[in-house]
Amino acid sequence: MAHPVRYARTTDRVNIAFTELGEGEPIIYIMALPWSNFSVGLGNPCTARHPEEIGAFARLLIVDPRGCGLSDHNVEDLSLDAFALDIDAVADAANLKRFSVYGSAEASRIMIRYAATRPNRVDRLILWLPSVSAGRLRADPVLRAIAPLAYRDWEVFVRTLSHAIVGGWDMERAPYAEAFADLMRGGIRSNEYSQFVKGVATHDVSADLTNVRAKTLVLTREQAAAYTPAVVGEVAAGIPNAEFVYTPGNWLMPCTGDDITREIARFMNVSDPQHLGPGQSDLARALAGRSDDGHASKLSQREREVLELVAQGMTNSEIAQELVVAHATASRHVHNILNKLGMSRRAELAAYAAVSGLLAKGRNDYGQP
């Protein structure tokens, strides 16, 4: 579903695009740098999953930073302090005094600098795959081999890096790789990439770590390439009292499972980290007065089966395994169900199925497809 685009103007006159999901404690989030285009990301069920699930328990403001996505491109100042102005502008436009900030990979340095220089505005700091500088990642042989492709063949670079980001080439990961490739294409243009890389090459937050006063959560996965526990742990060790969590696996995208979302929910003091339990989540309560209004009749027999599995808390991978279909097929079914029911989040589907009585009816009582 479409998400409204809002714009904020920085003090150095750069237009910054952002959108909002959900209600609750505010979190300002940058998906990636420079691979940030929230319109593209939220338009694909693979990459939409993580922010939409956070939006089920928080007010999530997703920002395309300067030079990326729907914000102004060809910006001269790409320093960390300039990116911090982007966060200021969005916070002011949204009337936020205090809030949490969440940065992914290269964008994590922006949030570290922001938290270190504006302690009176930041409640919590969430970091997914952080490193103190790009130099910490140059030892990775895969990234070192892929980097020159950006200046030889942009499309080959995009496709190769996207598979490296998801951590493999198997069929299960292919939809995520394609989704991230679309994010890369939407984030920055090939003729802008060289200037952008030069502008952010000097980003280094090693001197900022000890100045962070916000409660901090640092996240990675155990077998992550480049963003290893050692690289990410350097950030966690430098920030006073930071909590360091690394979960199993090697996927470099937080949307490939519920583990990262669940850790963030716990860190944000959400009482039900899974936030999908029928009758327990805010969404279920909000939909409690809503009956089956005819939308469910639009679903095919297979889509009703998928809806039931979503309501049970299954991931797309688990749904694919349960129904013996390809992962991409399961993802497509979930996407189609969201569109037919006029919803944008899996949590809404779960709550809707519960309060509409679809789960109690059983699969054989759904009628004809």
C-alpha positions as CSV (number, residue, x, y, z in Angstrom):
1,M,0.0,0.0,0.0
2,A,1.1,3.6,-0.6
3,H,2.6,5.5,2.3
4,P,2.3,9.3,2.4
5,V,5.6,11.2,1.7
6,R,6.3,14.1,3.9
7,Y,9.2,16.6,3.5
8,A,11.3,18.5,6.0
9,R,13.8,21.2,5.2
10,T,17.1,21.4,6.9
11,T,18.9,24.5,8.1
12,D,21.3,24.1,5.1
13,R,18.2,24.0,2.8
14,V,18.1,20.4,1.9
15,N,14.7,18.7,1.4
16,I,14.4,15.5,3.4
17,A,11.7,12.9,2.6
18,F,10.2,10.8,5.4
19,T,7.1,8.8,6.1
20,E,5.4,7.4,9.3
21,L,4.1,4.0,10.4
22,G,2.2,3.1,13.5
23,E,1.7,4.8,16.9
24,G,3.5,4.7,20.2
25,E,7.0,5.8,21.3
26,P,8.7,7.6,18.3
27,I,11.7,6.1,16.5
28,I,13.5,7.8,13.7
29,Y,14.9,5.2,11.3
30,I,17.3,5.2,8.4
31,M,17.1,1.9,6.5
32,A,20.5,2.0,4.9
33,L,23.1,4.4,3.3
34,P,23.0,5.1,0.4
35,W,20.5,2.3,-0.3
36,S,17.6,4.2,1.1
37,N,14.2,4.7,-0.6
38,F,11.3,4.0,1.8
39,S,8.7,4.1,-1.0
40,V,10.5,1.2,-2.7
41,G,11.2,-0.6,0.5
42,L,7.7,-0.5,1.8
43,G,6.3,-1.5,-1.6
44,N,7.9,-4.9,-1.4
45,P,6.7,-7.4,1.2
46,C,10.2,-8.7,1.8
47,T,11.7,-5.4,2.8
48,A,8.4,-4.0,4.3
49,R,8.2,-6.7,6.9
50,H,10.6,-5.3,9.4
51,P,9.5,-1.7,9.5
52,E,5.8,-2.6,9.4
53,E,6.3,-4.9,12.4
54,I,8.0,-2.2,14.3
55,G,5.2,0.1,13.4
56,A,2.9,-2.3,15.2
57,F,4.3,-1.2,18.6
58,A,6.0,2.2,17.9
59,R,5.6,5.4,15.9
60,L,8.3,4.7,13.2
61,L,9.5,7.7,11.1
62,I,11.5,6.3,8.1
63,V,13.9,8.8,6.6
64,D,15.6,9.0,3.2
65,P,18.8,10.9,4.2
66,R,20.3,13.6,1.9
67,G,21.5,12.2,-1.4
68,C,19.3,9.2,-1.2
69,G,15.8,8.0,-2.3
70,L,13.1,10.7,-2.4
71,S,15.3,13.4,-0.7
72,D,17.4,15.9,-2.5
73,H,20.3,14.5,-4.5
74,N,23.7,16.0,-5.5
75,V,24.1,17.5,-2.1
76,E,27.6,18.9,-1.4
77,D,27.8,18.4,2.3
78,L,27.8,14.7,3.2
79,S,29.5,15.0,6.6
80,L,28.1,13.2,9.6
81,D,27.1,16.6,11.1
82,A,25.2,17.4,7.9
83,F,23.3,14.1,8.1
84,A,22.5,15.0,11.7
85,L,20.7,18.0,10.4
86,D,18.4,15.7,8.4
87,I,17.3,14.1,11.7
88,D,16.8,17.5,13.3
89,A,14.6,18.6,10.4
90,V,12.4,15.5,10.5
91,A,12.1,15.6,14.3
92,D,11.1,19.2,14.2
93,A,8.6,18.6,11.3
94,A,7.0,15.8,13.4
95,N,7.0,17.9,16.5
96,L,9.2,15.5,18.4
97,K,11.2,16.8,21.5
98,R,12.6,13.4,22.5
99,F,12.7,10.2,20.6
100,S,14.7,7.1,19.8
101,V,17.0,6.7,16.7
102,Y,17.6,3.6,14.7
103,G,20.4,3.2,12.1
104,S,21.3,0.3,9.9
105,A,24.8,-0.5,8.7
106,E,26.5,2.7,7.3
107,A,23.6,4.8,8.6
108,S,24.4,3.7,12.1
109,R,27.3,6.2,12.2
110,I,24.8,9.0,11.6
111,M,22.8,7.9,14.6
112,I,25.8,7.5,16.8
113,R,27.0,11.0,16.0
114,Y,23.4,12.3,16.6
115,A,23.1,10.6,20.0
116,A,26.6,11.8,21.0
117,T,26.0,15.5,20.0
118,R,22.3,15.8,21.0
119,P,21.9,13.8,24.3
120,N,18.9,15.9,25.3
121,R,16.9,14.7,22.3
122,V,17.7,10.9,22.2
123,D,16.0,8.4,24.5
124,R,17.3,5.2,23.0
125,L,19.9,4.3,20.3
126,I,19.4,1.2,18.2
127,L,22.2,0.0,15.9
128,W,22.0,-2.8,13.4
129,L,25.4,-3.8,12.0
130,P,27.3,-0.8,13.1
131,S,31.0,-0.1,12.6
132,V,33.1,2.8,13.7
133,S,34.3,3.5,10.1
134,A,34.2,2.1,6.6
135,G,37.8,1.1,7.0
136,R,36.8,-1.7,9.5
137,L,34.9,-3.4,6.6
138,R,37.7,-3.3,3.9
139,A,39.2,-6.5,5.1
140,D,36.2,-8.5,4.0
141,P,37.3,-10.2,0.7
142,V,33.7,-10.4,-0.8
143,L,33.1,-6.6,-0.4
144,R,36.6,-5.9,-1.6
145,A,36.0,-7.9,-4.8
146,I,32.6,-6.4,-5.4
147,A,33.4,-2.7,-4.9
148,P,35.2,-2.1,-8.3
149,L,32.1,-3.4,-10.2
150,A,30.3,-0.2,-9.3
151,Y,32.5,1.7,-11.7
152,R,32.5,-0.9,-14.5
153,D,28.9,-2.3,-14.7
154,W,26.3,-0.8,-12.4
155,E,23.7,-3.5,-12.9
156,V,26.2,-6.3,-12.3
157,F,27.3,-4.5,-9.1
158,V,23.7,-4.1,-7.9
159,R,22.8,-7.7,-8.4
160,T,26.1,-9.0,-7.0
161,L,26.1,-6.8,-3.9
162,S,22.4,-7.5,-3.2
163,H,23.1,-11.2,-3.0
164,A,26.1,-10.6,-0.8
165,I,23.9,-8.5,1.5
166,V,21.3,-11.3,2.0
167,G,24.1,-13.7,2.6
168,G,23.9,-16.3,-0.2
169,W,22.6,-17.3,-3.6
170,D,20.0,-20.0,-2.7
171,M,16.4,-19.8,-3.9
172,E,15.1,-18.9,-0.5
173,R,17.1,-15.8,-0.5
174,A,16.5,-14.8,-4.1
175,P,13.3,-12.7,-3.4
176,Y,15.2,-10.7,-0.7
177,A,18.2,-10.2,-3.0
178,E,15.9,-8.8,-5.7
179,A,14.1,-6.6,-3.1
180,F,17.4,-5.2,-1.9
181,A,18.5,-4.7,-5.5
182,D,15.4,-2.6,-6.1
183,L,16.3,-0.6,-2.9
184,M,19.8,0.0,-4.4
185,R,18.4,1.2,-7.7
186,G,15.9,3.5,-5.9
187,G,18.4,4.8,-3.4
188,I,21.0,6.4,-5.6
189,R,21.8,6.8,-9.3
190,S,24.9,5.2,-10.8
191,N,26.3,8.6,-11.9
192,E,26.0,9.9,-8.3
193,Y,27.6,6.9,-6.5
194,S,31.3,7.9,-6.8
195,Q,30.7,11.4,-5.4
196,F,28.6,10.0,-2.6
197,V,31.2,7.4,-1.6
198,K,33.9,10.0,-1.5
199,G,31.7,12.3,0.7
200,V,31.1,9.6,3.3
201,A,34.5,8.0,3.2
202,T,35.8,10.0,6.2
203,H,32.9,9.1,8.4
204,D,34.4,7.9,11.7
205,V,32.6,7.7,15.1
206,S,35.4,6.3,17.2
207,A,35.6,9.5,19.1
208,D,31.8,9.8,19.5
209,L,31.2,6.4,21.3
210,T,32.1,7.5,24.8
211,N,29.9,10.6,24.5
212,V,26.7,8.6,23.9
213,R,24.5,8.8,27.0
214,A,21.3,7.1,25.5
215,K,20.4,3.6,26.4
216,T,21.9,1.6,23.5
217,L,21.1,-1.7,21.8
218,V,23.8,-3.1,19.3
219,L,22.8,-5.9,17.0
220,T,24.4,-8.3,14.5
221,R,24.3,-12.0,13.5
222,E,26.8,-14.5,14.5
223,Q,28.0,-15.5,11.0
224,A,27.5,-12.0,9.4
225,A,30.1,-11.2,6.7
226,A,32.0,-8.0,7.2
227,Y,29.8,-6.9,10.1
228,T,31.2,-9.6,12.3
229,P,30.7,-9.8,16.1
230,A,34.3,-8.4,16.4
231,V,33.6,-5.4,14.2
232,V,30.2,-4.6,15.7
233,G,31.4,-5.5,19.2
234,E,34.0,-2.6,18.9
235,V,31.0,-0.2,18.8
236,A,29.2,-1.9,21.7
237,A,32.4,-1.9,23.8
238,G,32.9,1.8,23.2
239,I,29.4,3.0,24.2
240,P,28.9,3.1,27.9
241,N,26.6,0.3,29.1
242,A,25.6,-0.7,25.6
243,E,23.7,-4.0,25.3
244,F,25.2,-6.2,22.6
245,V,23.1,-8.9,21.0
246,Y,24.0,-11.3,18.2
247,T,21.5,-13.8,16.8
248,P,22.2,-16.9,14.8
249,G,22.7,-16.8,11.0
250,N,24.4,-14.7,8.4
251,W,21.6,-12.6,6.8
252,L,22.6,-8.9,6.7
253,M,18.9,-7.8,6.4
254,P,16.8,-7.5,9.6
255,C,13.6,-8.3,7.6
256,T,14.5,-12.0,7.1
257,G,13.2,-13.1,10.5
258,D,11.5,-12.0,13.6
259,D,14.6,-12.1,15.8
260,I,15.8,-8.5,15.3
261,T,12.3,-7.0,15.5
262,R,11.7,-9.0,18.7
263,E,15.0,-7.7,20.3
264,I,14.0,-4.1,19.4
265,A,10.5,-4.6,20.9
266,R,12.0,-5.9,24.1
267,F,14.5,-3.0,24.2
268,M,11.6,-0.6,23.8
269,N,9.9,-2.2,26.8
270,V,7.0,-3.7,24.7
271,S,5.3,-6.2,27.0
272,D,4.4,-8.6,24.1
273,P,7.5,-8.7,21.8
274,Q,5.8,-10.8,19.2
275,H,2.9,-8.3,19.1
276,L,0.9,-10.8,17.0
277,G,-1.0,-12.7,19.6
278,P,-4.8,-12.5,19.0
279,G,-6.6,-10.5,21.7
280,Q,-3.3,-9.3,23.2
281,S,-1.9,-6.7,20.8
282,D,-3.1,-3.2,20.4
283,L,-4.1,-4.0,16.8
284,A,-6.4,-6.8,18.0
285,R,-8.0,-4.5,20.5
286,A,-8.4,-1.8,17.8
287,L,-10.1,-4.3,15.5
288,A,-12.2,-5.9,18.2
289,G,-15.4,-4.2,17.0
290,R,-14.8,-5.1,13.4
291,S,-16.5,-8.2,11.9
292,D,-16.0,-10.0,8.6
293,D,-17.2,-7.1,6.4
294,G,-17.1,-9.0,3.1
295,H,-13.4,-8.4,2.3
296,A,-12.6,-11.9,3.3
297,S,-14.8,-13.2,0.5
298,K,-12.4,-11.7,-2.0
299,L,-9.7,-14.2,-0.9
300,S,-9.1,-17.4,-2.7
301,Q,-9.0,-20.7,-0.8
302,R,-5.2,-20.7,-0.9
303,E,-5.1,-17.1,0.4
304,R,-7.3,-18.0,3.3
305,E,-5.0,-20.8,4.2
306,V,-2.0,-18.4,4.0
307,L,-4.0,-15.9,6.2
308,E,-4.5,-18.5,8.8
309,L,-0.8,-19.3,8.9
310,V,0.1,-15.6,9.1
311,A,-2.3,-15.4,12.1
312,Q,-0.4,-18.2,13.7
313,G,2.8,-16.1,13.5
314,M,4.5,-18.0,10.7
315,T,7.1,-16.3,8.6
316,N,6.9,-16.5,4.8
317,S,9.6,-19.1,4.8
318,E,7.6,-21.2,7.3
319,I,4.4,-20.7,5.2
320,A,6.2,-21.9,2.1
321,Q,7.5,-25.0,3.9
322,E,4.0,-25.7,5.4
323,L,2.2,-25.4,2.0
324,V,5.1,-26.9,-0.1
325,V,5.4,-23.9,-2.3
326,A,8.3,-21.6,-3.2
327,H,9.2,-18.8,-0.9
328,A,8.4,-16.2,-3.6
329,T,4.9,-17.7,-4.0
330,A,4.3,-17.4,-0.2
331,S,5.5,-13.8,-0.2
332,R,3.2,-13.0,-3.2
333,H,0.2,-14.5,-1.4
334,V,0.8,-12.4,1.7
335,H,1.2,-9.3,-0.5
336,N,-2.1,-10.0,-2.3
337,I,-3.9,-10.6,0.9
338,L,-2.8,-7.3,2.3
339,N,-4.0,-5.5,-0.8
340,K,-7.3,-7.3,-0.9
341,L,-8.1,-6.5,2.7
342,G,-6.8,-3.0,2.5
343,M,-4.1,-3.5,5.1
344,S,-0.4,-2.7,5.3
345,R,1.0,-4.9,8.1
346,R,1.1,-8.6,8.9
347,A,0.0,-7.8,12.4
348,E,-3.2,-6.3,11.0
349,L,-3.9,-9.6,9.2
350,A,-3.4,-11.6,12.4
351,A,-5.7,-9.4,14.4
352,Y,-8.3,-9.3,11.6
353,A,-8.3,-13.1,11.3
354,A,-8.7,-13.5,15.0
355,V,-11.5,-11.0,15.6
356,S,-13.3,-12.0,12.4
357,G,-13.6,-15.6,13.6
358,L,-11.8,-16.9,10.6
359,L,-9.5,-19.0,12.7
360,A,-12.3,-20.7,14.5
361,K,-14.1,-21.6,11.3
362,G,-11.3,-23.9,10.1
363,R,-10.1,-24.2,6.5
364,N,-13.0,-26.4,5.3
365,D,-15.6,-23.8,6.3
366,Y,-14.4,-21.0,4.1
367,G,-16.6,-21.5,1.1
368,Q,-15.7,-21.6,-2.5
369,P,-12.5,-19.9,-3.8
